Amino acid sequence: MDQDGDFGIGARLVLTAFVSAVFSATLVIAIGQSILERTPDAPAQDQPALIRTTG
């Protein structure tokens, strides 16, 4: 049985939650970057011009 008391148990839970959140975020970012295509933006002359429609 653990004899750390409430503070030790709470600190361990907070640390576990933090490590889990960092790991999850890293995993989601890595998977997202591998799935998404990285295409450069089109040059300015290839993009349509904005047209003002109101006075």
PDB file of N, CA, C and O in Angstrom:
ATOM      1  N   MET A   1       0.841  -1.173   0.000  1.00  0.00           N
ATOM      2  CA  MET A   1       0.000   0.000   0.000  1.00  0.00           C
ATOM      3  C   MET A   1       0.887   1.237   0.000  1.00  0.00           C
ATOM      4  O   MET A   1       1.959   1.242   0.606  1.00  0.00           O
ATOM      5  N   ASP A   2       0.446   2.263  -0.666  1.00  0.00           N
ATOM      6  CA  ASP A   2       1.221   3.498  -0.803  1.00  0.00           C
ATOM      7  C   ASP A   2       1.033   4.375   0.436  1.00  0.00           C
ATOM      8  O   ASP A   2      -0.092   4.552   0.904  1.00  0.00           O
ATOM      9  N   GLN A   3       2.117   4.919   0.964  1.00  0.00           N
ATOM     10  CA  GLN A   3       2.061   5.734   2.176  1.00  0.00           C
ATOM     11  C   GLN A   3       2.338   7.205   1.899  1.00  0.00           C
ATOM     12  O   GLN A   3       2.716   7.926   2.821  1.00  0.00           O
ATOM     13  N   ASP A   4       2.165   7.683   0.661  1.00  0.00           N
ATOM     14  CA  ASP A   4       2.480   9.067   0.305  1.00  0.00           C
ATOM     15  C   ASP A   4       1.473  10.066   0.851  1.00  0.00           C
ATOM     16  O   ASP A   4       1.821  11.233   1.030  1.00  0.00           O
ATOM     17  N   GLY A   5       0.285   9.673   1.113  1.00  0.00           N
ATOM     18  CA  GLY A   5      -0.742  10.592   1.571  1.00  0.00           C
ATOM     19  C   GLY A   5      -1.478  11.211   0.396  1.00  0.00           C
ATOM     20  O   GLY A   5      -1.204  10.917  -0.767  1.00  0.00           O
ATOM     21  N   ASP A   6      -2.419  12.076   0.739  1.00  0.00           N
ATOM     22  CA  ASP A   6      -3.267  12.684  -0.286  1.00  0.00           C
ATOM     23  C   ASP A   6      -2.484  13.577  -1.241  1.00  0.00           C
ATOM     24  O   ASP A   6      -2.748  13.578  -2.443  1.00  0.00           O
ATOM     25  N   PHE A   7      -1.519  14.339  -0.714  1.00  0.00           N
ATOM     26  CA  PHE A   7      -0.754  15.238  -1.576  1.00  0.00           C
ATOM     27  C   PHE A   7       0.065  14.464  -2.601  1.00  0.00           C
ATOM     28  O   PHE A   7       0.101  14.838  -3.773  1.00  0.00           O
ATOM     29  N   GLY A   8       0.708  13.415  -2.181  1.00  0.00           N
ATOM     30  CA  GLY A   8       1.510  12.603  -3.095  1.00  0.00           C
ATOM     31  C   GLY A   8       0.669  11.946  -4.167  1.00  0.00           C
ATOM     32  O   GLY A   8       1.057  11.894  -5.334  1.00  0.00           O
ATOM     33  N   ILE A   9      -0.481  11.445  -3.765  1.00  0.00           N
ATOM     34  CA  ILE A   9      -1.383  10.810  -4.733  1.00  0.00           C
ATOM     35  C   ILE A   9      -1.900  11.847  -5.723  1.00  0.00           C
ATOM     36  O   ILE A   9      -1.951  11.588  -6.926  1.00  0.00           O
ATOM     37  N   GLY A  10      -2.284  13.021  -5.220  1.00  0.00           N
ATOM     38  CA  GLY A  10      -2.765  14.087  -6.102  1.00  0.00           C
ATOM     39  C   GLY A  10      -1.696  14.555  -7.066  1.00  0.00           C
ATOM     40  O   GLY A  10      -1.968  14.768  -8.247  1.00  0.00           O
ATOM     41  N   ALA A  11      -0.463  14.718  -6.562  1.00  0.00           N
ATOM     42  CA  ALA A  11       0.637  15.152  -7.423  1.00  0.00           C
ATOM     43  C   ALA A  11       0.916  14.117  -8.503  1.00  0.00           C
ATOM     44  O   ALA A  11       1.191  14.469  -9.650  1.00  0.00           O
ATOM     45  N   ARG A  12       0.846  12.847  -8.138  1.00  0.00           N
ATOM     46  CA  ARG A  12       1.078  11.787  -9.116  1.00  0.00           C
ATOM     47  C   ARG A  12      -0.019  11.781 -10.180  1.00  0.00           C
ATOM     48  O   ARG A  12       0.264  11.569 -11.359  1.00  0.00           O
ATOM     49  N   LEU A  13      -1.263  12.011  -9.774  1.00  0.00           N
ATOM     50  CA  LEU A  13      -2.368  12.066 -10.735  1.00  0.00           C
ATOM     51  C   LEU A  13      -2.222  13.252 -11.687  1.00  0.00           C
ATOM     52  O   LEU A  13      -2.473  13.124 -12.885  1.00  0.00           O
ATOM     53  N   VAL A  14      -1.815  14.409 -11.154  1.00  0.00           N
ATOM     54  CA  VAL A  14      -1.612  15.591 -11.995  1.00  0.00           C
ATOM     55  C   VAL A  14      -0.485  15.336 -12.987  1.00  0.00           C
ATOM     56  O   VAL A  14      -0.611  15.677 -14.163  1.00  0.00           O
ATOM     57  N   LEU A  15       0.605  14.746 -12.534  1.00  0.00           N
ATOM     58  CA  LEU A  15       1.731  14.449 -13.422  1.00  0.00           C
ATOM     59  C   LEU A  15       1.323  13.450 -14.503  1.00  0.00           C
ATOM     60  O   LEU A  15       1.693  13.605 -15.667  1.00  0.00           O
ATOM     61  N   THR A  16       0.573  12.441 -14.124  1.00  0.00           N
ATOM     62  CA  THR A  16       0.106  11.452 -15.099  1.00  0.00           C
ATOM     63  C   THR A  16      -0.806  12.094 -16.139  1.00  0.00           C
ATOM     64  O   THR A  16      -0.696  11.794 -17.328  1.00  0.00           O
ATOM     65  N   ALA A  17      -1.700  12.969 -15.703  1.00  0.00           N
ATOM     66  CA  ALA A  17      -2.595  13.654 -16.639  1.00  0.00           C
ATOM     67  C   ALA A  17      -1.814  14.550 -17.584  1.00  0.00           C
ATOM     68  O   ALA A  17      -2.124  14.611 -18.774  1.00  0.00           O
ATOM     69  N   PHE A  18      -0.801  15.249 -17.073  1.00  0.00           N
ATOM     70  CA  PHE A  18       0.012  16.133 -17.905  1.00  0.00           C
ATOM     71  C   PHE A  18       0.786  15.343 -18.955  1.00  0.00           C
ATOM     72  O   PHE A  18       0.793  15.709 -20.131  1.00  0.00           O
ATOM     73  N   VAL A  19       1.431  14.272 -18.537  1.00  0.00           N
ATOM     74  CA  VAL A  19       2.195  13.447 -19.481  1.00  0.00           C
ATOM     75  C   VAL A  19       1.269  12.847 -20.528  1.00  0.00           C
ATOM     76  O   VAL A  19       1.626  12.786 -21.705  1.00  0.00           O
ATOM     77  N   SER A  20       0.101  12.410 -20.125  1.00  0.00           N
ATOM     78  CA  SER A  20      -0.864  11.850 -21.064  1.00  0.00           C
ATOM     79  C   SER A  20      -1.328  12.893 -22.072  1.00  0.00           C
ATOM     80  O   SER A  20      -1.462  12.590 -23.258  1.00  0.00           O
ATOM     81  N   ALA A  21      -1.575  14.118 -21.613  1.00  0.00           N
ATOM     82  CA  ALA A  21      -2.014  15.188 -22.513  1.00  0.00           C
ATOM     83  C   ALA A  21      -0.926  15.545 -23.518  1.00  0.00           C
ATOM     84  O   ALA A  21      -1.215  15.739 -24.699  1.00  0.00           O
ATOM     85  N   VAL A  22       0.315  15.633 -23.066  1.00  0.00           N
ATOM     86  CA  VAL A  22       1.426  15.951 -23.969  1.00  0.00           C
ATOM     87  C   VAL A  22       1.598  14.838 -24.996  1.00  0.00           C
ATOM     88  O   VAL A  22       1.787  15.118 -26.180  1.00  0.00           O
ATOM     89  N   PHE A  23       1.536  13.594 -24.566  1.00  0.00           N
ATOM     90  CA  PHE A  23       1.675  12.470 -25.488  1.00  0.00           C
ATOM     91  C   PHE A  23       0.543  12.461 -26.510  1.00  0.00           C
ATOM     92  O   PHE A  23       0.782  12.255 -27.700  1.00  0.00           O
ATOM     93  N   SER A  24      -0.679  12.681 -26.054  1.00  0.00           N
ATOM     94  CA  SER A  24      -1.828  12.691 -26.968  1.00  0.00           C
ATOM     95  C   SER A  24      -1.720  13.816 -27.989  1.00  0.00           C
ATOM     96  O   SER A  24      -1.981  13.606 -29.173  1.00  0.00           O
ATOM     97  N   ALA A  25      -1.339  15.006 -27.540  1.00  0.00           N
ATOM     98  CA  ALA A  25      -1.199  16.140 -28.456  1.00  0.00           C
ATOM     99  C   ALA A  25      -0.107  15.873 -29.479  1.00  0.00           C
ATOM    100  O   ALA A  25      -0.279  16.169 -30.662  1.00  0.00           O
ATOM    101  N   THR A  26       1.009  15.322 -29.039  1.00  0.00           N
ATOM    102  CA  THR A  26       2.103  15.007 -29.956  1.00  0.00           C
ATOM    103  C   THR A  26       1.661  13.990 -30.998  1.00  0.00           C
ATOM    104  O   THR A  26       1.979  14.123 -32.179  1.00  0.00           O
ATOM    105  N   LEU A  27       0.936  12.987 -30.564  1.00  0.00           N
ATOM    106  CA  LEU A  27       0.458  11.953 -31.479  1.00  0.00           C
ATOM    107  C   LEU A  27      -0.531  12.523 -32.493  1.00  0.00           C
ATOM    108  O   LEU A  27      -0.440  12.213 -33.681  1.00  0.00           O
ATOM    109  N   VAL A  28      -1.462  13.342 -32.048  1.00  0.00           N
ATOM    110  CA  VAL A  28      -2.451  13.942 -32.950  1.00  0.00           C
ATOM    111  C   VAL A  28      -1.774  14.856 -33.961  1.00  0.00           C
ATOM    112  O   VAL A  28      -2.121  14.827 -35.141  1.00  0.00           O
ATOM    113  N   ILE A  29      -0.820  15.662 -33.525  1.00  0.00           N
ATOM    114  CA  ILE A  29      -0.112  16.565 -34.438  1.00  0.00           C
ATOM    115  C   ILE A  29       0.686  15.775 -35.459  1.00  0.00           C
ATOM    116  O   ILE A  29       0.674  16.111 -36.643  1.00  0.00           O
ATOM    117  N   ALA A  30       1.378  14.733 -35.026  1.00  0.00           N
ATOM    118  CA  ALA A  30       2.182  13.926 -35.949  1.00  0.00           C
ATOM    119  C   ALA A  30       1.308  13.235 -36.989  1.00  0.00           C
ATOM    120  O   ALA A  30       1.647  13.219 -38.173  1.00  0.00           O
ATOM    121  N   ILE A  31       0.195  12.671 -36.561  1.00  0.00           N
ATOM    122  CA  ILE A  31      -0.701  12.003 -37.505  1.00  0.00           C
ATOM    123  C   ILE A  31      -1.325  13.022 -38.453  1.00  0.00           C
ATOM    124  O   ILE A  31      -1.435  12.766 -39.652  1.00  0.00           O
ATOM    125  N   GLY A  32      -1.729  14.165 -37.929  1.00  0.00           N
ATOM    126  CA  GLY A  32      -2.317  15.208 -38.771  1.00  0.00           C
ATOM    127  C   GLY A  32      -1.358  15.710 -39.828  1.00  0.00           C
ATOM    128  O   GLY A  32      -1.750  15.921 -40.976  1.00  0.00           O
ATOM    129  N   GLN A  33      -0.105  15.902 -39.453  1.00  0.00           N
ATOM    130  CA  GLN A  33       0.875  16.379 -40.426  1.00  0.00           C
ATOM    131  C   GLN A  33       1.173  15.330 -41.482  1.00  0.00           C
ATOM    132  O   GLN A  33       1.453  15.672 -42.630  1.00  0.00           O
ATOM    133  N   SER A  34       1.118  14.061 -41.114  1.00  0.00           N
ATOM    134  CA  SER A  34       1.399  13.028 -42.103  1.00  0.00           C
ATOM    135  C   SER A  34       0.219  12.828 -43.052  1.00  0.00           C
ATOM    136  O   SER A  34       0.411  12.406 -44.193  1.00  0.00           O
ATOM    137  N   ILE A  35      -0.998  13.124 -42.596  1.00  0.00           N
ATOM    138  CA  ILE A  35      -2.181  12.942 -43.441  1.00  0.00           C
ATOM    139  C   ILE A  35      -2.383  14.122 -44.385  1.00  0.00           C
ATOM    140  O   ILE A  35      -2.673  13.934 -45.567  1.00  0.00           O
ATOM    141  N   LEU A  36      -2.230  15.327 -43.867  1.00  0.00           N
ATOM    142  CA  LEU A  36      -2.483  16.513 -44.679  1.00  0.00           C
ATOM    143  C   LEU A  36      -1.394  16.696 -45.727  1.00  0.00           C
ATOM    144  O   LEU A  36      -0.212  16.475 -45.466  1.00  0.00           O
ATOM    145  N   GLU A  37      -1.817  17.101 -46.911  1.00  0.00           N
ATOM    146  CA  GLU A  37      -0.846  17.408 -47.954  1.00  0.00           C
ATOM    147  C   GLU A  37      -0.250  18.773 -47.682  1.00  0.00           C
ATOM    148  O   GLU A  37      -0.944  19.702 -47.269  1.00  0.00           O
ATOM    149  N   ARG A  38       1.002  18.876 -47.912  1.00  0.00           N
ATOM    150  CA  ARG A  38       1.672  20.165 -47.739  1.00  0.00           C
ATOM    151  C   ARG A  38       1.943  20.740 -49.125  1.00  0.00           C
ATOM    152  O   ARG A  38       2.966  20.449 -49.746  1.00  0.00           O
ATOM    153  N   THR A  39       1.011  21.557 -49.596  1.00  0.00           N
ATOM    154  CA  THR A  39       1.178  22.193 -50.892  1.00  0.00           C
ATOM    155  C   THR A  39       1.448  23.670 -50.672  1.00  0.00           C
ATOM    156  O   THR A  39       0.804  24.298 -49.833  1.00  0.00           O
ATOM    157  N   PRO A  40       2.384  24.226 -51.410  1.00  0.00           N
ATOM    158  CA  PRO A  40       2.655  25.660 -51.259  1.00  0.00           C
ATOM    159  C   PRO A  40       1.480  26.484 -51.783  1.00  0.00           C
ATOM    160  O   PRO A  40       0.709  26.021 -52.624  1.00  0.00           O
ATOM    161  N   ASP A  41       1.357  27.692 -51.283  1.00  0.00           N
ATOM    162  CA  ASP A  41       0.309  28.590 -51.758  1.00  0.00           C
ATOM    163  C   ASP A  41       0.539  28.926 -53.227  1.00  0.00           C
ATOM    164  O   ASP A  41       1.677  29.001 -53.690  1.00  0.00           O
ATOM    165  N   ALA A  42      -0.550  29.123 -53.945  1.00  0.00           N
ATOM    166  CA  ALA A  42      -0.451  29.490 -55.355  1.00  0.00           C
ATOM    167  C   ALA A  42       0.140  30.892 -55.471  1.00  0.00           C
ATOM    168  O   ALA A  42      -0.097  31.738 -54.608  1.00  0.00           O
ATOM    169  N   PRO A  43       0.904  31.141 -56.524  1.00  0.00           N
ATOM    170  CA  PRO A  43       1.435  32.495 -56.729  1.00  0.00           C
ATOM    171  C   PRO A  43       0.301  33.512 -56.854  1.00  0.00           C
ATOM    172  O   PRO A  43      -0.819  33.153 -57.217  1.00  0.00           O
ATOM    173  N   ALA A  44       0.585  34.754 -56.560  1.00  0.00           N
ATOM    174  CA  ALA A  44      -0.441  35.801 -56.526  1.00  0.00           C
ATOM    175  C   ALA A  44      -1.151  35.960 -57.867  1.00  0.00           C
ATOM    176  O   ALA A  44      -2.357  36.206 -57.880  1.00  0.00           O
ATOM    177  N   GLN A  45      -0.461  35.830 -58.979  1.00  0.00           N
ATOM    178  CA  GLN A  45      -1.099  36.030 -60.276  1.00  0.00           C
ATOM    179  C   GLN A  45      -2.068  34.899 -60.611  1.00  0.00           C
ATOM    180  O   GLN A  45      -2.940  35.083 -61.461  1.00  0.00           O
ATOM    181  N   ASP A  46      -1.946  33.747 -59.977  1.00  0.00           N
ATOM    182  CA  ASP A  46      -2.859  32.641 -60.231  1.00  0.00           C
ATOM    183  C   ASP A  46      -4.124  32.719 -59.384  1.00  0.00           C
ATOM    184  O   ASP A  46      -5.092  32.010 -59.657  1.00  0.00           O
ATOM    185  N   GLN A  47      -4.130  33.563 -58.368  1.00  0.00           N
ATOM    186  CA  GLN A  47      -5.295  33.688 -57.507  1.00  0.00           C
ATOM    187  C   GLN A  47      -6.259  34.720 -58.081  1.00  0.00           C
ATOM    188  O   GLN A  47      -5.824  35.755 -58.586  1.00  0.00           O
ATOM    189  N   PRO A  48      -7.558  34.454 -58.011  1.00  0.00           N
ATOM    190  CA  PRO A  48      -8.521  35.429 -58.536  1.00  0.00           C
ATOM    191  C   PRO A  48      -8.504  36.706 -57.700  1.00  0.00           C
ATOM    192  O   PRO A  48      -8.293  36.673 -56.488  1.00  0.00           O
ATOM    193  N   ALA A  49      -8.731  37.820 -58.373  1.00  0.00           N
ATOM    194  CA  ALA A  49      -8.757  39.111 -57.689  1.00  0.00           C
ATOM    195  C   ALA A  49     -10.074  39.267 -56.937  1.00  0.00           C
ATOM    196  O   ALA A  49     -11.102  38.735 -57.356  1.00  0.00           O
ATOM    197  N   LEU A  50     -10.037  39.992 -55.837  1.00  0.00           N
ATOM    198  CA  LEU A  50     -11.257  40.285 -55.094  1.00  0.00           C
ATOM    199  C   LEU A  50     -12.004  41.402 -55.809  1.00  0.00           C
ATOM    200  O   LEU A  50     -11.402  42.390 -56.229  1.00  0.00           O
ATOM    201  N   ILE A  51     -13.306  41.243 -55.943  1.00  0.00           N
ATOM    202  CA  ILE A  51     -14.115  42.230 -56.647  1.00  0.00           C
ATOM    203  C   ILE A  51     -15.085  42.847 -55.653  1.00  0.00           C
ATOM    204  O   ILE A  51     -15.810  42.131 -54.962  1.00  0.00           O
ATOM    205  N   ARG A  52     -15.099  44.165 -55.578  1.00  0.00           N
ATOM    206  CA  ARG A  52     -16.008  44.864 -54.673  1.00  0.00           C
ATOM    207  C   ARG A  52     -17.403  44.875 -55.292  1.00  0.00           C
ATOM    208  O   ARG A  52     -17.571  45.283 -56.442  1.00  0.00           O
ATOM    209  N   THR A  53     -18.402  44.428 -54.533  1.00  0.00           N
ATOM    210  CA  THR A  53     -19.756  44.342 -55.072  1.00  0.00           C
ATOM    211  C   THR A  53     -20.688  45.394 -54.508  1.00  0.00           C
ATOM    212  O   THR A  53     -21.811  45.530 -54.992  1.00  0.00           O
ATOM    213  N   THR A  54     -20.264  46.143 -53.501  1.00  0.00           N
ATOM    214  CA  THR A  54     -21.107  47.197 -52.935  1.00  0.00           C
ATOM    215  C   THR A  54     -20.387  48.527 -53.063  1.00  0.00           C
ATOM    216  O   THR A  54     -19.162  48.584 -53.177  1.00  0.00           O
ATOM    217  N   GLY A  55     -21.185  49.614 -53.043  1.00  0.00           N
ATOM    218  CA  GLY A  55     -20.694  50.966 -53.244  1.00  0.00           C
ATOM    219  C   GLY A  55     -19.690  51.379 -52.250  1.00  0.00           C
ATOM    220  O   GLY A  55     -19.193  52.504 -52.307  1.00  0.00           O
TER     221      GLY A  55
END
